[in-house]
């Protein structure tokens, strides 16, 4: 399955990010906790290499706890501040703001010495499409400060949001990079819904997802949700799931396209249980 998606608005967004990044003190980079490396945009890393950084592993409530803990260790061993988070919950708001303040403590001291006592920390919130950037801003701002949605590409332009006297956030559109060299990365991103649905074949993608879940021994949640007793070939499971859910076309045949969309949406929303698609290598933890 060859997946590529880099629409023109992402080129424009990247140029805007290149300009805006000069005005920020640090980058809050959101990744999906279920695939923390696959959902990191290497272009963001290059653009922000001189800036302080906080990695927010978002949607942590959908990933396996032990695996996510290993990923936090992996990032911290590399000197990268990391926080596990569910951006819909305000519980970790203060923890994130403390991380931001700590990351910019040197900057604050420099400002103090220059007599600049009231300049807020400016943080850019960045990441690939559909990792929850706008939802994070809305949650920690305590209001709908940024337009949000559940599909990639909702945030079209950059928006500044003043959280308090100390912190300003810059919301940016989700951007990918021009070419996926690694098929695993492209597939993970597609599984998680960060590729526009018109680019991928839902039947092929759903079959690939079921194959991946079976390989990882994580198929039980799917089998239970769709009242299936045992694993079969991916296409057979699609057909059986369609029959069990009443997704049929003329003649009572299974509607693979419809059931594929349902399966993908249920996986993305965590209906199959907490599942991680990536884990750090044992020697790296």
Backbone as CSV, one residue per row, in Angstrom:
resi,resn,N_x,N_y,N_z,CA_x,CA_y,CA_z,C_x,C_y,C_z
1,UNK,0.853,-1.187,0.000,0.000,0.000,0.000,0.894,1.245,0.000
2,UNK,0.859,2.001,-1.084,1.685,3.198,-1.218,0.853,4.422,-0.846
3,UNK,1.214,5.088,0.233,0.441,6.227,0.731,1.302,7.481,0.684
4,UNK,0.809,8.522,0.014,1.464,9.821,-0.019,0.381,10.894,0.020
5,UNK,0.579,11.916,0.847,-0.388,13.026,0.899,0.322,14.291,1.355
6,UNK,0.427,15.254,0.461,1.050,16.534,0.801,0.382,17.630,-0.034
7,UNK,-0.844,18.005,0.344,-1.586,19.017,-0.426,-0.930,20.388,-0.345
8,UNK,-1.318,21.267,-1.264,-0.689,22.578,-1.375,-0.770,23.420,-0.120
9,UNK,-1.867,23.298,0.645,-1.988,24.152,1.832,-0.932,23.811,2.878
10,UNK,-0.379,22.582,2.819,0.669,22.222,3.778,1.986,22.919,3.440
11,UNK,2.248,23.111,2.147,3.438,23.864,1.740,3.346,25.288,2.269
12,UNK,2.172,25.888,2.114,1.950,27.248,2.617,2.079,27.294,4.135
13,UNK,1.524,26.290,4.808,1.586,26.248,6.271,3.018,26.089,6.759
14,UNK,3.812,25.302,6.037,5.204,25.118,6.431,5.973,26.429,6.306
15,UNK,5.711,27.181,5.235,6.381,28.482,5.064,6.002,29.431,6.199
16,UNK,4.723,29.421,6.568,4.277,30.271,7.676,4.952,29.857,8.975
17,UNK,5.105,28.550,9.173,5.761,28.056,10.376,7.225,28.490,10.415
18,UNK,7.889,28.448,9.268,9.288,28.877,9.198,9.436,30.328,9.639
19,UNK,8.455,31.164,9.269,8.498,32.571,9.667,8.123,32.746,11.137
20,UNK,7.092,32.063,11.565,6.591,32.227,12.933,7.532,31.666,13.986
21,UNK,8.318,30.676,13.612,9.136,29.989,14.609,10.192,30.914,15.206
22,UNK,10.524,31.970,14.479,11.500,32.943,14.998,10.941,33.709,16.195
23,UNK,9.618,33.779,16.276,8.991,34.581,17.333,8.648,33.774,18.572
24,UNK,8.917,32.467,18.561,8.532,31.641,19.708,9.750,31.227,20.523
25,UNK,9.482,30.891,21.774,10.543,30.470,22.684,10.694,28.957,22.735
26,UNK,9.606,28.252,22.503,9.694,26.792,22.501,8.591,26.209,21.644
27,UNK,8.718,24.913,21.369,7.725,24.187,20.582,7.095,23.111,21.459
28,UNK,5.772,23.117,21.524,5.034,22.006,22.124,4.626,21.108,20.962
29,UNK,5.309,19.986,20.833,5.055,19.091,19.701,4.152,17.950,20.150
30,UNK,2.985,17.870,19.540,2.061,16.783,19.855,2.321,15.593,18.951
31,UNK,2.349,14.418,19.567,2.417,13.164,18.819,1.297,12.269,19.335
32,UNK,0.955,11.256,18.573,-0.048,10.291,19.024,0.654,9.236,19.864
33,UNK,0.208,9.057,21.100,0.873,8.129,22.021,0.887,6.702,21.502
34,UNK,0.011,6.379,20.560,-0.026,5.019,20.018,1.085,4.770,19.012
35,UNK,1.668,5.843,18.484,2.781,5.720,17.528,3.626,6.982,17.611
36,UNK,4.398,7.140,18.698,5.086,8.404,18.957,6.150,8.783,17.932
37,UNK,6.822,7.818,17.338,7.834,8.154,16.336,7.215,8.382,14.970
38,UNK,6.299,7.510,14.582,5.667,7.638,13.267,4.935,8.966,13.133
39,UNK,4.401,9.486,14.239,3.621,10.721,14.177,4.447,11.967,14.490
40,UNK,5.762,11.838,14.519,6.638,13.014,14.617,7.014,13.461,13.210
41,UNK,6.816,14.719,12.939,7.167,15.267,11.629,8.632,15.687,11.642
42,UNK,9.487,15.060,10.820,10.908,15.421,10.824,11.151,16.870,10.419
43,UNK,10.241,17.455,9.630,10.414,18.856,9.238,10.263,19.785,10.440
44,UNK,9.335,19.465,11.348,9.171,20.276,12.556,10.426,20.191,13.409
45,UNK,11.001,18.999,13.481,12.224,18.820,14.260,13.362,19.663,13.688
46,UNK,13.468,19.698,12.357,14.529,20.485,11.717,14.292,21.977,11.906
47,UNK,13.051,22.418,11.698,12.744,23.841,11.814,12.974,24.352,13.231
48,UNK,12.703,23.501,14.213,12.793,23.945,15.600,14.016,23.458,16.340
49,UNK,15.068,23.112,15.616,16.237,22.502,16.265,16.925,23.431,17.262
50,UNK,16.739,24.744,17.117,17.367,25.690,18.042,16.434,26.088,19.184
51,UNK,15.233,25.547,19.191,14.242,25.933,20.192,14.103,24.868,21.277
52,UNK,13.698,25.311,22.462,13.323,24.360,23.504,12.105,23.575,23.027
53,UNK,11.937,22.371,23.572,10.862,21.516,23.068,10.237,20.709,24.201
54,UNK,8.931,20.553,24.114,8.188,19.642,24.985,7.386,18.713,24.084
55,UNK,7.575,17.414,24.268,6.787,16.434,23.522,5.560,16.064,24.351
56,UNK,4.385,16.282,23.794,3.144,15.841,24.433,2.662,14.592,23.708
57,UNK,2.698,13.465,24.413,2.179,12.216,23.852,0.677,12.198,24.105
58,UNK,-0.055,12.721,23.137,-1.496,12.886,23.294,-2.249,11.577,23.021
59,UNK,-3.498,11.550,23.448,-4.353,10.354,23.325,-3.743,9.173,24.084
60,UNK,-3.078,9.508,25.193,-2.436,8.466,26.004,-3.460,7.498,26.581
61,UNK,-4.697,7.945,26.701,-5.751,7.061,27.213,-6.105,5.953,26.224
62,UNK,-5.631,6.065,24.973,-5.906,5.053,23.952,-4.731,4.107,23.740
63,UNK,-3.589,4.418,24.351,-2.384,3.601,24.187,-2.165,2.721,25.413
64,UNK,-1.324,1.700,25.258,-1.016,0.796,26.368,-0.138,1.529,27.384
65,UNK,-0.539,1.491,28.643,0.145,2.272,29.677,1.621,1.927,29.792
66,UNK,1.949,0.639,29.828,3.347,0.231,30.010,4.199,0.673,28.830
67,UNK,3.649,0.559,27.627,4.390,0.968,26.428,4.607,2.481,26.443
68,UNK,3.591,3.229,26.828,3.725,4.686,26.891,4.764,5.106,27.922
69,UNK,4.813,4.400,29.041,5.835,4.693,30.056,7.228,4.462,29.490
70,UNK,7.387,3.391,28.706,8.677,3.127,28.062,9.037,4.233,27.079
71,UNK,8.040,4.758,26.371,8.317,5.847,25.436,8.740,7.117,26.169
72,UNK,8.114,7.391,27.304,8.532,8.559,28.090,9.990,8.426,28.507
73,UNK,10.356,7.227,28.942,11.755,6.968,29.293,12.649,7.179,28.084
74,UNK,12.221,6.693,26.945,12.996,6.810,25.695,13.272,8.272,25.373
75,UNK,12.242,9.116,25.437,12.420,10.538,25.133,13.303,11.219,26.174
76,UNK,13.057,10.930,27.444,13.807,11.612,28.496,15.275,11.222,28.483
77,UNK,15.566,9.980,28.112,16.962,9.565,27.991,17.686,10.366,26.919
78,UNK,16.938,10.935,26.008,17.506,11.730,24.925,17.399,13.225,25.200
79,UNK,17.107,13.558,26.452,17.073,14.956,26.865,15.852,15.719,26.402
80,UNK,14.776,14.999,26.069,13.560,15.643,25.574,12.479,15.580,26.650
81,UNK,11.956,16.731,27.032,10.859,16.763,28.001,9.624,16.113,27.392
82,UNK,8.943,15.312,28.172,7.845,14.513,27.637,6.703,14.447,28.645
83,UNK,5.474,14.501,28.145,4.296,14.412,29.009,3.236,13.550,28.334
84,UNK,2.731,12.566,29.072,1.595,11.773,28.606,0.317,12.546,28.899
85,UNK,-0.585,12.594,27.920,-1.751,13.457,28.112,-2.951,12.979,27.301
86,UNK,-4.126,13.257,27.842,-5.374,13.187,27.090,-5.833,14.632,26.960
87,UNK,-5.713,15.201,25.766,-5.928,16.642,25.604,-7.364,17.075,25.891
88,UNK,-8.283,16.122,26.020,-9.669,16.481,26.342,-9.859,16.737,27.833
89,UNK,-8.875,16.341,28.641,-8.979,16.466,30.094,-8.106,17.610,30.601
90,UNK,-8.623,18.369,31.564,-7.860,19.485,32.137,-6.959,19.055,33.291
91,UNK,-6.955,17.763,33.614,-6.227,17.295,34.789,-4.743,17.630,34.731
92,UNK,-4.139,17.570,33.541,-2.693,17.784,33.435,-2.333,19.177,32.938
93,UNK,-3.303,20.077,32.974,-3.059,21.436,32.506,-1.880,22.068,33.225
94,UNK,-1.896,22.014,34.567,-0.836,22.660,35.335,0.508,21.977,35.113
95,UNK,0.486,20.652,34.949,1.733,19.928,34.703,2.364,20.374,33.389
96,UNK,1.535,20.557,32.366,2.054,21.013,31.078,2.594,22.430,31.183
97,UNK,1.852,23.317,31.845,2.312,24.696,31.982,3.599,24.769,32.795
98,UNK,3.739,23.897,33.790,4.988,23.849,34.565,6.156,23.406,33.690
99,UNK,5.909,22.429,32.822,6.954,21.985,31.894,7.368,23.119,30.967
100,UNK,6.388,23.874,30.490,6.669,25.012,29.612,7.505,26.049,30.349
101,UNK,7.108,26.375,31.578,7.854,27.356,32.375,9.277,26.876,32.639
102,UNK,9.415,25.605,32.985,10.740,25.055,33.273,11.619,25.083,32.029
103,UNK,11.033,24.750,30.881,11.805,24.737,29.639,12.310,26.127,29.283
104,UNK,11.567,27.154,29.716,11.931,28.529,29.362,12.533,29.303,30.531
105,UNK,12.993,28.603,31.553,13.539,29.293,32.727,14.767,30.124,32.371
106,UNK,15.617,29.608,31.495,16.810,30.365,31.085,16.411,31.619,30.327
107,UNK,15.414,31.496,29.494,14.921,32.648,28.731,14.368,33.710,29.669
108,UNK,13.626,33.273,30.683,13.066,34.214,31.655,14.179,34.966,32.396
109,UNK,15.249,34.241,32.740,16.368,34.874,33.438,17.051,35.905,32.538
110,UNK,17.202,35.577,31.253,17.797,36.538,30.316,16.921,37.782,30.199
111,UNK,15.601,37.568,30.121,14.688,38.707,30.043,14.787,39.574,31.294
112,UNK,14.896,38.929,32.450,14.978,39.672,33.709,16.209,40.563,33.732
113,UNK,17.332,40.021,33.266,18.578,40.791,33.257,18.507,41.969,32.292
114,UNK,17.669,41.826,31.263,17.505,42.910,30.291,16.403,43.885,30.693
115,UNK,15.792,43.632,31.839,14.722,44.502,32.292,13.375,44.207,31.669
116,UNK,13.266,43.069,30.979,12.003,42.671,30.333,11.270,41.726,31.285
117,UNK,10.436,42.280,32.133,9.844,41.496,33.212,8.467,40.926,32.880
118,UNK,7.805,41.471,31.894,6.414,41.076,31.655,6.184,40.381,30.316
119,UNK,7.244,40.055,29.615,7.050,39.396,28.321,6.648,37.937,28.535
120,UNK,5.523,37.499,27.979,5.094,36.110,28.178,5.940,35.133,27.375
121,UNK,5.978,33.907,27.840,6.578,32.823,27.062,5.685,32.571,25.856
122,UNK,6.303,32.442,24.706,5.546,32.162,23.485,5.864,30.747,23.019
123,UNK,4.818,29.937,22.938,4.996,28.529,22.574,4.191,28.202,21.326
124,UNK,4.834,27.522,20.407,4.156,27.045,19.200,3.653,25.627,19.433
125,UNK,2.376,25.398,19.174,1.798,24.055,19.258,1.798,23.474,17.853
126,UNK,2.555,22.393,17.663,2.756,21.864,16.316,2.582,20.353,16.294
127,UNK,2.362,19.827,15.108,2.216,18.384,14.948,1.564,18.051,13.624
128,UNK,1.432,16.767,13.345,0.787,16.339,12.113,-0.730,16.491,12.258
129,UNK,-1.492,16.341,11.183,-2.947,16.489,11.293,-3.582,15.486,12.260
130,UNK,-4.598,15.964,12.951,-5.476,15.101,13.749,-4.820,14.485,14.982
131,UNK,-3.801,15.161,15.534,-3.227,14.660,16.789,-3.791,15.386,18.012
132,UNK,-4.652,16.387,17.781,-5.328,17.027,18.907,-4.778,18.368,19.335
133,UNK,-4.135,19.096,18.431,-3.531,20.379,18.794,-4.574,21.396,19.261
134,UNK,-5.595,21.592,18.450,-6.614,22.585,18.809,-7.391,22.171,20.052
135,UNK,-7.643,20.880,20.188,-8.332,20.389,21.389,-7.496,20.671,22.631
136,UNK,-6.178,20.483,22.528,-5.280,20.782,23.646,-5.389,22.248,24.038
137,UNK,-5.347,23.134,23.053,-5.419,24.563,23.342,-6.762,24.913,23.981
138,UNK,-7.830,24.385,23.433,-9.148,24.652,24.019,-9.225,24.187,25.469
139,UNK,-8.629,23.028,25.741,-8.688,22.456,27.085,-7.910,23.298,28.082
140,UNK,-6.681,23.645,27.743,-5.874,24.376,28.716,-6.259,25.849,28.781
141,UNK,-6.914,26.360,27.720,-7.387,27.741,27.763,-8.717,27.842,28.502
142,UNK,-9.419,26.702,28.633,-10.680,26.695,29.347,-11.834,27.254,28.546
143,UNK,-11.653,27.367,27.240,-12.720,27.872,26.369,-12.409,27.425,24.951
144,UNK,-13.353,27.593,24.046,-13.117,27.201,22.653,-12.334,28.306,21.954
145,UNK,-11.046,28.359,22.263,-10.203,29.413,21.717,-9.744,29.103,20.309
146,UNK,-9.731,27.849,19.930,-9.289,27.462,18.596,-10.327,26.554,17.972
147,UNK,-10.534,26.733,16.688,-11.495,25.883,15.976,-11.010,24.444,15.982
148,UNK,-11.894,23.515,16.309,-11.482,22.113,16.373,-12.363,21.244,15.503
149,UNK,-11.872,20.044,15.224,-12.624,19.082,14.430,-12.019,17.714,14.577
150,UNK,-12.691,16.714,14.027,-12.192,15.345,14.160,-11.695,14.799,12.830
151,UNK,-11.273,15.698,11.970,-10.697,15.256,10.707,-9.443,16.072,10.444
152,UNK,-8.494,15.543,9.649,-7.261,16.281,9.395,-7.531,17.550,8.606
153,UNK,-6.800,18.613,8.945,-6.859,19.817,8.138,-7.888,20.843,8.567
154,UNK,-8.375,20.805,9.822,-9.378,21.779,10.262,-8.751,23.148,10.480
155,UNK,-7.590,23.204,11.127,-6.928,24.481,11.407,-6.160,24.922,10.172
156,UNK,-6.658,25.925,9.455,-6.052,26.344,8.191,-5.021,27.454,8.370
157,UNK,-5.190,28.297,9.379,-4.261,29.394,9.570,-3.766,29.439,10.996
158,UNK,-2.645,30.127,11.209,-2.066,30.180,12.541,-2.839,31.157,13.433
159,UNK,-3.028,30.782,14.689,-3.796,31.590,15.629,-3.036,31.722,16.949
160,UNK,-2.913,32.966,17.450,-2.320,33.190,18.767,-3.417,33.163,19.821
161,UNK,-3.138,32.494,20.924,-4.082,32.411,22.040,-3.345,32.793,23.319
162,UNK,-3.859,33.788,24.024,-3.266,34.221,25.296,-3.889,33.389,26.420
163,UNK,-3.071,32.564,27.078,-3.579,31.733,28.168,-3.691,32.516,29.462
164,UNK,-2.637,33.254,29.760,-2.573,34.066,30.972,-1.470,35.094,30.758
165,UNK,-1.076,35.763,31.820,-0.033,36.780,31.669,1.321,36.191,31.308
166,UNK,1.481,34.902,31.563,2.800,34.284,31.418,3.000,33.505,30.130
167,UNK,1.918,33.042,29.508,2.060,32.122,28.372,1.117,32.493,27.232
168,UNK,1.673,32.539,26.028,0.889,32.655,24.804,1.160,31.432,23.944
169,UNK,0.114,30.919,23.310,0.256,29.748,22.445,-0.064,30.119,21.009
170,UNK,0.705,29.563,20.095,0.439,29.722,18.671,-0.057,28.392,18.128
171,UNK,-1.316,28.368,17.731,-1.896,27.164,17.130,-1.528,27.146,15.654
172,UNK,-1.079,26.018,15.160,-0.667,25.904,13.761,-1.404,24.755,13.082
173,UNK,-1.594,24.856,11.775,-2.233,23.742,11.059,-1.367,22.492,11.110
174,UNK,-2.005,21.347,11.076,-1.254,20.100,11.025,-0.565,19.943,9.682
175,UNK,0.711,19.624,9.705,1.432,19.427,8.447,2.170,18.090,8.465
176,UNK,2.228,17.496,7.299,3.031,16.293,7.081,4.303,16.702,6.371
177,UNK,5.027,15.770,5.837,6.227,16.080,5.080,6.049,15.549,3.663
178,UNK,6.828,16.081,2.691,6.522,15.836,1.274,6.486,14.382,0.836
179,UNK,7.314,13.527,1.426,7.340,12.138,0.961,7.603,11.193,2.123
180,UNK,6.778,10.159,2.227,6.995,9.125,3.237,7.974,8.096,2.679
181,UNK,9.164,8.053,3.254,10.159,7.077,2.810,9.922,5.715,3.455
182,UNK,9.306,5.719,4.620,9.100,4.500,5.401,7.632,4.080,5.316
183,UNK,7.376,2.906,4.772,6.001,2.434,4.613,5.310,2.254,5.967
184,UNK,6.073,1.804,6.968,5.491,1.631,8.306,4.954,2.953,8.831
185,UNK,5.725,4.020,8.649,5.302,5.337,9.121,4.016,5.760,8.422
186,UNK,3.988,5.641,7.107,2.808,6.048,6.342,1.577,5.255,6.757
187,UNK,1.761,3.956,6.959,0.629,3.107,7.327,0.108,3.455,8.716
188,UNK,1.014,3.660,9.673,0.597,4.043,11.031,-0.203,5.339,11.012
189,UNK,0.303,6.317,10.271,-0.374,7.609,10.198,-1.768,7.450,9.599
190,UNK,-1.872,6.592,8.591,-3.185,6.344,7.975,-4.117,5.620,8.942
191,UNK,-3.597,4.622,9.656,-4.422,3.918,10.649,-5.032,4.902,11.645
192,UNK,-4.244,5.900,12.036,-4.649,6.822,13.097,-5.502,7.985,12.592
193,UNK,-5.709,8.059,11.287,-6.608,9.071,10.744,-5.974,10.402,10.416
194,UNK,-4.650,10.430,10.239,-3.970,11.685,9.925,-3.759,11.891,8.431
195,UNK,-4.203,10.927,7.632,-4.200,11.039,6.176,-5.647,11.231,5.733
196,UNK,-5.874,12.144,4.818,-7.247,12.393,4.362,-7.866,11.115,3.821
197,UNK,-9.124,10.895,4.181,-9.802,9.639,3.833,-9.933,9.426,2.326
198,UNK,-9.882,10.501,1.542,-10.002,10.349,0.092,-8.721,9.823,-0.543
199,UNK,-7.630,9.828,0.213,-6.341,9.384,-0.321,-6.181,7.876,-0.197
200,UNK,-6.800,7.285,0.782,-6.606,5.858,1.050,-7.841,5.048,0.657
201,UNK,-7.621,3.786,0.349,-8.705,2.846,0.079,-9.139,2.257,1.421
202,UNK,-10.358,2.555,1.888,-10.751,2.108,3.232,-10.713,0.595,3.402
203,UNK,-11.060,-0.157,2.360,-11.042,-1.616,2.480,-9.616,-2.127,2.640
204,UNK,-8.722,-1.592,1.833,-7.327,-2.008,1.917,-6.731,-1.619,3.265
205,UNK,-7.079,-0.411,3.727,-6.535,0.072,4.994,-7.089,-0.730,6.170
206,UNK,-8.382,-1.009,6.160,-8.985,-1.788,7.250,-8.432,-3.205,7.286
207,UNK,-8.241,-3.813,6.114,-7.661,-5.157,6.058,-6.236,-5.150,6.595
208,UNK,-5.475,-4.106,6.241,-4.102,-3.986,6.740,-4.093,-3.792,8.253
209,UNK,-5.054,-3.026,8.772,-5.150,-2.820,10.218,-5.430,-4.134,10.936
210,UNK,-6.373,-4.908,10.436,-6.694,-6.191,11.071,-5.495,-7.127,11.037
211,UNK,-4.771,-7.110,9.931,-3.568,-7.936,9.827,-2.524,-7.509,10.856
212,UNK,-2.378,-6.188,11.023,-1.408,-5.658,11.990,-1.817,-6.001,13.421
213,UNK,-3.089,-5.878,13.730,-3.561,-6.202,15.075,-3.378,-7.683,15.380
214,UNK,-3.627,-8.527,14.390,-3.433,-9.965,14.599,-1.958,-10.275,14.846
215,UNK,-1.097,-9.623,14.081,0.345,-9.830,14.233,0.812,-9.438,15.637
216,UNK,0.201,-8.396,16.197,0.576,-7.914,17.525,-0.174,-8.638,18.647
217,UNK,-1.058,-9.566,18.284,-1.854,-10.246,19.304,-2.870,-9.337,19.957
218,UNK,-3.362,-8.342,19.203,-4.280,-7.338,19.751,-5.625,-7.350,19.029
219,UNK,-6.049,-8.523,18.590,-7.273,-8.616,17.801,-8.524,-8.853,18.647
220,UNK,-8.344,-9.184,19.925,-9.488,-9.580,20.757,-10.563,-8.501,20.850
221,UNK,-10.129,-7.250,20.959,-11.099,-6.163,21.066,-11.980,-6.067,19.836
222,UNK,-11.359,-6.214,18.672,-12.130,-6.204,17.420,-13.096,-7.377,17.364
223,UNK,-12.596,-8.577,17.668,-13.443,-9.768,17.611,-14.659,-9.617,18.521
224,UNK,-14.434,-9.078,19.712,-15.527,-8.893,20.665,-16.538,-7.867,20.165
225,UNK,-16.044,-6.746,19.644,-16.933,-5.680,19.174,-17.836,-6.144,18.037
226,UNK,-17.299,-7.034,17.190,-18.054,-7.440,16.004,-18.587,-8.868,16.104
227,UNK,-18.596,-9.385,17.333,-19.203,-10.701,17.620,-18.622,-11.817,16.760
228,UNK,-17.305,-11.819,16.634,-16.617,-12.873,15.885,-15.917,-13.799,16.873
229,UNK,-15.935,-15.078,16.603,-15.379,-16.049,17.543,-13.881,-16.234,17.388
230,UNK,-13.370,-16.100,16.177,-11.941,-16.340,15.968,-11.450,-15.557,14.765
231,UNK,-10.125,-15.419,14.695,-9.510,-14.703,13.593,-9.584,-15.523,12.311
232,UNK,-9.827,-14.829,11.226,-9.791,-15.425,9.890,-8.886,-14.541,9.043
233,UNK,-8.910,-14.713,7.742,-8.171,-13.798,6.877,-8.812,-12.416,6.999
234,UNK,-8.040,-11.334,6.767,-8.603,-9.993,6.922,-9.884,-9.767,6.124
235,UNK,-9.907,-10.177,4.860,-11.108,-9.955,4.047,-12.298,-10.769,4.551
236,UNK,-12.027,-11.978,5.025,-13.110,-12.786,5.603,-13.667,-12.114,6.850
237,UNK,-12.776,-11.556,7.671,-13.243,-10.857,8.875,-14.048,-9.617,8.523
238,UNK,-13.654,-8.913,7.455,-14.451,-7.766,7.009,-15.863,-8.214,6.634
239,UNK,-15.943,-9.296,5.878,-17.254,-9.792,5.446,-18.104,-10.231,6.636
240,UNK,-17.487,-10.960,7.562,-18.239,-11.448,8.721,-18.688,-10.288,9.607
241,UNK,-17.820,-9.306,9.769,-18.183,-8.133,10.571,-19.340,-7.382,9.921
242,UNK,-19.302,-7.268,8.590,-20.376,-6.579,7.867,-21.705,-7.309,8.053
243,UNK,-21.670,-8.618,7.956,-22.895,-9.403,8.138,-23.443,-9.241,9.552
244,UNK,-22.554,-9.272,10.538,-22.990,-9.162,11.934,-23.536,-7.779,12.282
245,UNK,-23.043,-6.759,11.579,-23.522,-5.394,11.828,-24.659,-4.986,10.876
246,UNK,-25.014,-5.865,9.952,-26.079,-5.526,9.009,-25.658,-4.543,7.941
247,UNK,-24.358,-4.489,7.645,-23.852,-3.617,6.578,-23.887,-4.400,5.264
248,UNK,-24.978,-4.257,4.542,-25.206,-5.097,3.370,-25.517,-4.250,2.143
249,UNK,-25.248,-4.835,0.981,-25.655,-4.240,-0.286,-26.759,-5.122,-0.873
250,UNK,-27.198,-4.785,-2.075,-28.272,-5.544,-2.724,-27.933,-7.028,-2.774
251,UNK,-28.906,-7.847,-2.469,-28.695,-9.287,-2.480,-28.195,-9.833,-1.163
252,UNK,-28.097,-8.968,-0.153,-27.646,-9.414,1.159,-26.161,-9.657,1.268
253,UNK,-25.388,-9.112,0.320,-23.935,-9.285,0.348,-23.304,-8.255,1.280
254,UNK,-22.148,-8.605,1.877,-21.496,-7.667,2.802,-21.007,-6.408,2.096
255,UNK,-21.222,-5.277,2.734,-20.758,-3.992,2.219,-19.394,-3.702,2.833
256,UNK,-18.345,-4.105,2.128,-16.994,-3.971,2.684,-16.589,-2.517,2.887
257,UNK,-16.999,-1.654,1.984,-16.603,-0.256,2.108,-17.178,0.361,3.382
258,UNK,-18.444,0.118,3.636,-19.081,0.689,4.826,-18.493,0.111,6.101
259,UNK,-18.329,-1.210,6.157,-17.812,-1.818,7.384,-16.358,-1.427,7.616
260,UNK,-15.619,-1.195,6.531,-14.218,-0.779,6.676,-14.132,0.573,7.365
261,UNK,-15.011,1.507,6.958,-15.033,2.815,7.606,-15.399,2.717,9.077
262,UNK,-16.345,1.846,9.389,-16.753,1.650,10.787,-15.599,1.088,11.610
263,UNK,-14.910,0.090,11.070,-13.787,-0.535,11.786,-12.685,0.483,12.046
264,UNK,-12.339,1.274,11.041,-11.282,2.273,11.209,-11.678,3.299,12.265
265,UNK,-12.910,3.772,12.217,-13.359,4.765,13.198,-13.382,4.192,14.616
266,UNK,-13.795,2.939,14.749,-13.841,2.339,16.085,-12.436,2.119,16.636
267,UNK,-11.500,1.742,15.777,-10.116,1.608,16.235,-9.582,2.960,16.699
268,UNK,-9.784,3.991,15.889,-9.234,5.312,16.196,-9.797,5.892,17.484
269,UNK,-11.026,5.534,17.806,-11.649,6.067,19.025,-11.442,5.169,20.242
270,UNK,-10.659,4.105,20.072,-10.309,3.262,21.210,-11.327,2.199,21.561
271,UNK,-12.252,1.897,20.666,-13.288,0.902,20.967,-12.735,-0.520,21.049
272,UNK,-11.539,-0.744,20.517,-10.934,-2.086,20.581,-10.037,-2.253,21.803
273,UNK,-10.022,-1.238,22.671,-9.150,-1.275,23.838,-7.903,-0.437,23.610
274,UNK,-7.045,-0.400,24.586,-5.808,0.389,24.509,-4.785,-0.386,23.691
275,UNK,-4.384,0.196,22.574,-3.483,-0.487,21.645,-2.382,0.468,21.206
276,UNK,-1.134,0.044,21.353,0.018,0.796,20.855,0.510,0.153,19.565
277,UNK,0.789,0.994,18.580,1.273,0.494,17.293,2.792,0.446,17.226
278,UNK,3.440,1.190,18.110,4.909,1.232,18.136,5.399,1.054,19.561
279,UNK,6.571,0.485,19.701,7.216,0.439,21.004,8.718,0.611,20.808
280,UNK,9.382,1.259,21.758,10.829,1.439,21.620,11.537,0.102,21.684
281,UNK,12.650,0.021,20.992,13.433,-1.213,21.041,13.942,-1.429,22.457
282,UNK,13.998,-2.696,22.856,14.369,-3.032,24.238,15.700,-2.416,24.626
283,UNK,16.647,-2.400,23.688,17.976,-1.893,24.040,17.993,-0.383,24.196
284,UNK,16.911,0.298,23.725,16.861,1.748,23.818,16.200,2.236,25.097
285,UNK,15.473,1.355,25.784,14.718,1.793,26.966,15.615,1.844,28.193
